[in-house]
Amino acid sequence: MYTFYFCKTPLIPPPEYSVPDPESDPEWYGEVYLHYPQSTVRTPLLFGSLFRETVRLRLIQADIAIVAYAPSKKEQGLSLEQSLTFKGKLDDWLQALPAPFSASELVFPSHISLHLEYHGVILSLLRPHESTGASPLLVEDITRAKMSLETLARLYYLRHSYDSCDVFICNFLIYVGNIAIESLGRHSAVTAPDVLRSTLILCARGLKSQSTHYYLGSLVYRALRACMSVDDVGRLGSWISSQDDNVDELMAAEHIQAQWPIPHAMQPNEDPKKGELKRLVGYPESDMNGTNEHPEDWNELRTNSPAEAGW
């Protein structure tokens, strides 16, 4: 997981053995039970199946990282054929999920996150090939993945809200928000601009809520807001108070030196260092030294269309 999201080759080889089957060996995993206030019974999280399916997904991500981030691939990235091969593996993983983890049965945040990752990885594989004479089928797959990410983001909010701490959701909120910005900015006659704006505001509100738990949420919220149009920032003000923004972000910048290449700051096949969060927050208002070491990165983040962004 670390190497995939940080655009690096895996540090260790995959394990030589698979994890046990949770149905035949449930004691190997144990179980986590949730007790909701209005329920008289405990609800199992299905931890064994969750663990096994997460491991399977991580192994596919590791395989992608081995090929995509090898020294010989740093410039050109994956070929379309390689991307489609990995997509096939991801599709097989999705089809093999146990029934409680299927898209129609999703309930818990960790289960929803599995599907968010699946569609996010699909986009990271296919979007670099979108502008190279892509076939209608490829465009359809990209569109479906975008719509699924938006639907999952809304489903997560409706069932759990974004008030509780979930560091992992931060990655997808900025990604879905960026897709909404892209759709609003690329097309002058968007079929449903109000829906896209509601998605954008939902993602921004989610990041703002997460910022009450960790500094990263505050910085990523500001990065998303910097990509929004003036009108959309104004609309956001109707839902989010910006009174404490400067204080929160100054404190966050003082404590974070993050090498995480945030999704909306990278071009396909580009040096991931350019999108590192520690570079993008190095603007005068929040730089802990009072100087901006990489002003060109922040300016590009504000002015470039996110349409070409990769994972």
Buried (B, 14 or more C-beta within 10 A) or exposed (E): BEBBBBBEBBEEEEEEEEBBEBEEEBEEBEEBEEEEEEEEEEEEBBBBBBBBBBEBBBBBBBBBBBBBBEEEBBEEBBEBEBBBBBBEBBEEBBEEBBEBBEBEEBBBBBBBBBBBBBBBBBBBBBBBBBEEEBEEEBEEBBEEBBEBBBBBBBBBBEEBEBEEEBEEBBBBBBBBBBBBBBBBBEEEEBEEEEEBBBBBBBBBBBBBBBBEBBBBBBBBBBBBBBBBEEEBBEBBEEEBEEEEBEEBBBBBBEEBEBEBBBBBBBBBBBEBBBBBBBBBBBBEEBBBEEEBEBBEBBEBBEEBEBBBBBB
